[in-house]
Amino acid sequence: AQTVTQSQPEMSVQEAETVTLSCTYDTSESDYYLFWYKQPPSRQMILVIRQEAYKQQNATENRFSVNFQKAAKSFSLKISDSQLGDAAMYFCAYRSGETSGSRLTFGEGTQLTVNP
Amino acid sequence: KAGVTQTPRYLIKTRGQQVTLSCSPISGHRSVSWYQQTPGQGLQFLFEYFSETQRNKGNFPGRFSGRQFSNSRSEMNVSTLELGDSALYLCASSTASGGHNEQFFGPGTRLTVL
């Protein structure tokens, strides 16, 4: 079974600074997808960024980018120019590309605080 | 396009009762997945329905069940409620199951069992 681990329960960053959230995963599969979701106090889960395992290039979405290290099974999220609205719980998630279905396996989450 | 909607948003039940939660996916989406979120266990996959068929099932007891209708709306039912069933229940929809399809989450139903 796949597992996802986020070793940082809490992180804080100053507004306009850069922060990196860590995520490691364990799988024996070669085809999979990795995601970062944001859950603000409203509890609505929002997709931040995703990475296909077969792609070597790291995904980027505006101020959000990932560092995908397939051999090390590491998938960190970098948030540049942090804004107050980035404060939320961030979840790393895994989805198999080899078995059918949309099942996501989530990490424990990292609570990000942005200080003005 | 309207997003994923879940009803009710909040629910209070007592132990032993049963409850039905509803999820209406985004128009055109045929896959609906359900997740349970608790402080202790985090986010756990319950099941996925696609074209009215259960596609995947998580490791939950048989008290948790679901179904999907021909219009893709989905319901989940929990019978004989226990205190530990208190949680935020999230559903997510996508156009199809798995692959590149992005999942969009609803706002959740907060269930409190007394």
Interface residues (C-beta under 8 A of the other chain):
Chain A: Y33 Y37 S42 R43 Q44 M45 I46 L47 R50 E52 F91 R95 S96 G97 T99 S100 G101 S102 R103 L104 T105 F106 G107 E108 G109
Chain B: S31 S33 Y35 G42 L43 Q44 F45 E48 F50 R55 N56 G58 L88 L90 A92 S94 S97 G98 G99 H100 N101 E102 Q103 F104 F105 G106 P107 G108
